[in-house]
Amino acid sequence: MLHKVLIVLLVIVSISLIAVVLLQSGRSAGLSGAITGGAEQLFGKQKARGIDLILHRITIVLSVLFFLLTIAVTYFGL
């Protein structure tokens, strides 16, 4: 029973993680974006504001949940 609940939670977190990653805006636009992105990171310009920052934090939380649920499914599935 617990194994099935963990699998359902893992599927929900996986779909949510995919959706949140797809909602985020791109960090670079080809070679020019890679050069500009490096300069922004070097000089400390914060590009992630507002919704991008919220989506970034949600991505971190969902990815941690994904790994914890994956380990739990493996552990309780034995």
C-alpha positions in Angstrom: 0.0 0.0 0.0 2.8 2.4 1.0 4.7 1.5 -2.2 1.7 2.4 -4.4 1.2 5.8 -2.6 4.9 6.6 -3.1 4.7 5.7 -6.8 1.7 8.0 -7.2 3.5 10.8 -5.4 6.5 10.2 -7.6 4.5 10.5 -10.8 2.8 13.7 -9.6 6.2 15.3 -8.6 7.7 14.2 -11.9 5.0 15.7 -14.0 5.1 18.9 -11.9 8.9 19.1 -12.3 8.7 18.8 -16.0 6.0 21.5 -16.2 8.0 23.9 -14.0 11.2 23.4 -16.0 9.3 24.0 -19.2 7.8 27.2 -17.8 11.1 28.8 -17.0 12.6 31.2 -19.5 15.8 30.4 -21.3 19.1 31.5 -19.8 20.9 32.0 -23.1 20.2 32.7 -26.7 23.0 30.9 -28.6 26.6 32.0 -28.6 25.9 35.6 -27.8 23.8 34.6 -24.8 26.6 32.4 -23.5 29.0 35.3 -23.6 26.5 37.7 -22.1 25.5 35.2 -19.5 29.1 34.7 -18.4 29.6 38.5 -18.0 26.4 38.8 -16.0 27.5 36.1 -13.7 30.9 37.6 -13.3 29.6 41.1 -12.5 26.8 39.9 -10.4 23.8 41.1 -12.4 20.8 39.2 -11.1 18.6 38.1 -14.0 16.2 35.9 -12.1 13.5 38.2 -10.8 9.8 37.8 -10.0 8.3 34.7 -11.5 11.7 33.3 -12.6 12.9 33.3 -9.0 9.8 31.6 -7.8 10.0 29.0 -10.6 13.7 28.4 -9.7 12.9 27.8 -6.0 10.0 25.5 -6.9 12.3 23.6 -9.2 14.8 23.1 -6.4 12.1 21.8 -4.0 10.6 19.5 -6.6 13.9 18.0 -7.6 14.8 17.3 -3.9 11.3 15.7 -3.5 11.9 13.7 -6.7 15.2 12.2 -5.4 13.8 11.5 -1.9 10.7 9.8 -3.3 12.9 7.8 -5.7 15.0 6.5 -2.9 11.9 5.8 -0.8 10.2 3.8 -3.6 13.4 1.8 -4.1 13.7 1.1 -0.3 10.1 0.2 0.3 9.7 -1.7 -2.9 12.1 -4.4 -1.8 
